[in-house]
Amino acid sequence: MFVCQCAAVTDREVRTAIESGADSVEAVGHDTEAGTGCGGCHESIQALLADAKGKKPRPVLAVA
């Protein structure tokens, strides 16, 4: 499944980057290019990071 459409990065590639030590959205972007375009995938990357750490991600609240 694609996590980042802009850079065509899959969840497998993001998980590999996390397993290799990426511990933030920025670090994942550095390793994979995911999240370096529009930023629409940041929430998905954060969820994968939280999953890898055994935590549930905090919901993001929209400000109106």
C-alpha positions as CSV (number, residue, x, y, z in Angstrom):
1,M,0.0,0.0,0.0
2,F,1.3,3.5,-0.8
3,V,1.8,5.7,2.2
4,C,3.1,8.6,0.1
5,Q,1.5,9.1,-3.3
6,C,3.8,12.0,-4.2
7,A,7.0,10.0,-3.9
8,A,5.4,6.6,-4.5
9,V,6.6,5.2,-1.2
10,T,5.0,2.1,0.3
11,D,4.3,1.2,3.9
12,R,6.9,-1.5,3.5
13,E,9.6,1.1,2.6
14,V,8.5,3.2,5.6
15,R,8.7,0.3,8.0
16,T,12.1,-0.6,6.7
17,A,13.3,2.9,7.3
18,I,11.9,2.8,10.8
19,E,13.5,-0.6,11.5
20,S,16.8,1.0,10.3
21,G,16.5,3.8,12.9
22,A,14.3,6.5,11.5
23,D,12.4,7.8,14.5
24,S,10.5,10.8,13.1
25,V,8.5,11.9,10.1
26,E,11.6,14.0,9.0
27,A,13.9,11.0,9.4
28,V,11.6,8.8,7.4
29,G,11.5,11.5,4.7
30,H,15.2,11.7,4.6
31,D,15.5,7.9,4.1
32,T,12.6,7.4,1.7
33,E,11.4,10.8,0.4
34,A,8.0,10.1,2.0
35,G,6.4,13.2,3.4
36,T,8.7,15.6,1.6
37,G,6.0,16.8,-0.9
38,C,2.6,17.9,0.1
39,G,2.7,16.5,3.6
40,G,-0.6,14.7,3.3
41,C,1.0,11.4,4.4
42,H,2.5,12.7,7.7
43,E,-0.4,11.3,9.7
44,S,0.1,7.8,8.2
45,I,3.9,8.0,8.8
46,Q,3.2,9.0,12.4
47,A,0.9,6.0,12.8
48,L,3.5,3.7,11.5
49,L,6.1,5.2,13.8
50,A,3.7,4.8,16.8
51,D,3.0,1.2,15.8
52,A,6.7,0.4,15.7
53,K,7.0,1.8,19.2
54,G,4.0,-0.1,20.4
55,K,1.9,3.0,21.0
56,K,-1.3,4.1,19.5
57,P,-1.1,7.4,17.7
58,R,-2.9,10.4,19.2
59,P,-5.8,11.5,17.1
60,V,-5.2,14.8,15.3
61,L,-7.9,17.3,15.9
62,A,-8.8,19.7,13.2
63,V,-9.0,23.4,14.2
64,A,-11.9,25.1,12.5
